């Protein structure tokens, strides 16, 4: 069993956005600068939403992580920030864990080695954002921005309007409810965006 880690940020990231303003404007075919301020805010908002859903900090930062691993070390120790770019030091109790005694799955951030007990790991993990953000995360971010950007010009509760003799308006169900009235796990993301971010949601080791 691994206890929730304590994280101290030693070198903070400058940018947490998953996409650039230029990429968003190109995708939305926005050719003026009139909405740059609004789009910039939406980029930050959408990036935070996706990071929160994935329960991760994606930006590259240097951190000191202290955690305790009880029982078997078979599953390894999962670091909070991944992919891991560089490990500076590992201390297990009062002992320094040397590089030749542990192995690292850098992509998943999983350490294997003599790590039973209290560990303090100083390392750098994450992506250089926004330039090196994984494509699926960037596309999911753009998808959420697109939805939010165009909501400003219409009633967001309207799903469709039928132009016929009687006319009809179809509304989206309230958040958290299906069309039958049953509760659901509401998400601000579209099914496509949810599928894109699924591989990036935080892993857990029992």
N, C-alpha and C positions, 0 to 999 in steps of 0.2 A: 504494500500500500504506500502511496506517495501523498504526503501532505501538501496542501496548497502552498505554492512558493511565495517567498517574499522577494519582490523585485525592486532594486535600486537602479535608476537610470544614471549611468555615468557619462554618457555622451548622447544627448537627445537628437532626434531627427529634426530636420528643418521643414520637411514637407510630409504630410500624411495622405495626400490626395492620390487616388488610384488612376487618374487620367488628367491630361492637360486641357487647358482651355481651348487650345488650337484643335485638339482631337475632337472635343465635344462640338465645337462650331462646325467643323468639317462634316461630322456625322449628321448633325441636325440641319446642315446646309444654311447656316446663319452667316450672312455675308457682310454684316455691319458690326460696329462695335457698340451699338446702343444698349445691348443686353449683357455686356461683359461682366458688369458688377453682379447682376442677378445670377448669371451662369457660374461665376466664381463661387458664390455662396452655395449654389446647388451642388457643385462638385464636392465641396467640403462636407455638405450635409449627406450626400449619397455615399461618400467614402466612409464616413463615420457609421452610417447605418449598416453597411456591408461588414465593416470590421466588427461591429457589435454582434451581428448575427453569427459571424464566424467565431466570435469570442477570441479574437486575435489582434495584436498590433502588427501590422504588415511592414511598417517602415523600419529601415535598418537603424538599429541603436546598439550602443555598447551598454551592457547591464551587468550588475552583480546579482546573481540569483541564489537565494538560500532556501533549501528544501530538505525534507527528511524522508528517507526511504526505509520503510519497515518490512520485515519478513524476507521474502525471496527477491533477489535482484534479477530474476530470470527475464522479466518483461522489460528491464532497463529503466532508466530515469528519463522522463520526458521533459525537455527544456521548454520554457514558456515562449521563447522567440525562435522561430525557425522560418526559413532554412538557416542553419548556422553557418556563418561566414568564417569565423575564427574563434578558437578557444584560447584564452590567455592563461588561465590557471584553474585548477580544480583542487579544492581542499576537502578532505573527508575527515571530520573531527579535527584532530591536530596534525593530520598527515597530508602531505602533498601527494596528489595522485599524478604520477608521471605519464607522459604520452604513450609509453610502451605498454602501459597496463590497462588502457581503456580503448574501446572502439566507438566510433560515432557514425550514426546515420544522419548526415548533415541535412538532407532534405526534410526528413521527418523530425529532426532535433532529438533523437533518442541516443542516450549514452549507455554503454554497457561496460561494466568494470567493477572494481571494489568500492561500491557506493552505498552499502548498507549503513544507515545512520544519517547524521547531519552532513550536508554537502553545501559548499559555497563555490559557485562557478562564475568566473568572470569571462564573458564572451560577447561577441557581436553577432546579431542575428536579424534577419529580415531582408527586405528588398530596398534598393535605392529607388525611392519614389519621386515623381511619378514615372520617370523614364523606363525603369526596369520592372514595372508592375506586370504580373502575369496577364496575358491577353484575356483570359476568361473573366478575371476580376475587373479589368478595364471595361469590357463589354457589358458586364452586369451593372457597373456604375453608370455607364452611358444610358443603358435601358431605363434605370430608375430616374436619371436626370430628364430623359425624354418625357416620361410619364408626368413628372412634376412640372416641367417647363410648360407643357401644353395645357395643364389643368387651369392655368391662369386665365384662359380664354373661354372656359365653359364650366358648367356645373359638373363636378367630378362624380356625383352620384348617378348621372345619366349614362346608361350603357348604350342605348340605341333609341332612335326615333323612327317610327314607321310612317311614311307619307302615303296614306291611303284615304279612303272615303271617311273613315271614322278617326283615323290617326291614333297612334299609341306611343307611349314613352315607356321604355324598359329601364328600371333602375337597378344598380348594383345592390346586393344585400348589405346590411350594416356590417362593419368590420367585426369579425369573430362569429358571424352567423352564415350558415348556408342558405340556399334558396328554400329549403324545407323548414327552416327555422332552427335547425340543430346547430349547436356551437361548433366552431372550427378553430384551428390554430391559424389565425389571420397573419398574413405576411405582407409587408409593403412591396415585396418583389413579385414580378411576374413569374409564371412557371419556368420560362426560359432562363431568366436571371437566377432563379433558385437552383436550377440544374447547373448553371455555369459555376456558381460558388460552392457547390456541394463538396468537391474534392479539397477545398481549402478550409473547411470547418475544422476546428481544433480537435485533435486526437486525444483520447484519454486512455490511460493504462491502469487497469484495476490492480 
